[in-house]
Amino acid sequence: MLGNLQKSQLRIEDKATDNIIRESLLDTQKLQQWFWLNKLESGLPSKLESGLTFSSWFLGVEIRNKIDLVNDHCLRIVFSKGIDGYQEWYWGDGWVQSSLYGISLLPLNLAQTLILSSLRNFVQRQSNS
């Protein structure tokens, strides 16, 4: 894979419960509402689960995603094709943290910042409704 090794760890805090954050990350309909930078393939199940493999497209580049781990407070996704690496999500009441490691020509640090900002806005709207 051509590209640079990129790594980034970001944490945001908000007033959302861990349940709202978990549903926003694992429910594919909600995920598609806030994850506007990444187009997900159609026909995904309603929830992300371990072993699920699917494609997504970021800036027109295909990325293969494999859900490696899902539990009540963690999601780990292994990437291939446009990104070789992985992303881990951890959350609890009032916070979410993302760690991203990958080799790619794509601007992963910028993308991660935009993604977490979009997630924060989405969970804040969910918390207020």
N, C-alpha and C positions, 0 to 999 in steps of 0.2 A: 504494500500500500504506500502510495506517495503521500507526503504531507508531513506535518509537524506533530510531535507529541504535545498534546495540550491537556492540561488538567485544571480544574476549577472546583472550588467548594464554596457554596453560597448558602446562607441561612436567612430566612425572613421570619419576622414575627408579625402576628395579626391576632384578631380576636376570635378566629374560627375554632370550632371544636375539632378534635382529632377525627371524629366521624365525618364532618363536612370535608375535611382535607382528604381523608381516605376515599370517600365517594368521588371527589373531584379527580383523583388520580386513577382510580380503578374502574369506574363506570365509564364505558366507552362513549356513550352519548354525551356525558358531561365533559369528558376529556376532549372530544372534538369541538366543544363550544369554546373552550379557552385556549386550546393548543393550536392557535391559528397559524403559527409559523410552519407547522408540520402537517401535511395532508396524509391522513391515514387511509389505508386501503379499505374498500367497502366489505361488508359481510362479516365484520368482527363480532364475536359474542358480546353479550351485554356487559360482562366483567372480564378484566384481564386476569389470567390465571397462569400459574407456573406451566412451562412447556409450550405456551402459545407462541407461534412464529408468524410474523406478518411484515408487510412492507409499508414504508412511509416515504414521503418525498419532502425534502427540505431544500428550498431554492432550486428545485428541479432535479436534485440528486437523489437517487434511490438509496434508502437505508434499510437493511434487513434488521428486524428487531426480534429478539427471543427473550421472552419473560423467563428469567432464571429463578426468581424468588418473589413470592408474595406472602405477606402475613399482615397482621393488624397494624403494624407500624413501619413496614419496610416494603419497598419495591426495587428490584434490581433487574435492569434490562441490558442484555449483551447485544452490541451492534456489530454489523459487518457490512461490506460493500462500501458505501460512501464514508463511513466511519468505522474504524476498527477499534473497539474499546467497549466501555460500559458506563452506565449511569446508575447511581443508587439514590433512592429517595427515602428519607426518614421523616417522621412527623409525630406530633403530639398536640395536646391542647395549646393553641396559640403559636405554634411554630411549624415550619417545614424546612428541611435541609436537603440540598442536592449536591452530590459529588459526581463529577464527570471526568473521565479519563479516556482519551482517544487519540488516534492518529488520523488526521484528515486535513484536506485543504480548506474545508469549511471553517468559518470563524466561530468555533465552539464556545469560547468564553462570552462573546457578545450574544450568541443565541441563548445560552443558559440564562444570562441576565434578563433578556426579554421574556423568556419562558416563565421564569419565576415571578416577574412583574405581572404578567398576564394571569398566572395562577392566583397571586395575591388579590388582584382586582376581582377575579371570579369568586373566590371564597368569601371575600368581604360582602359581595352582593348576596351570596347564598346565606350568610350569617344575618343580614339585615332583613331577609324576607321571611 
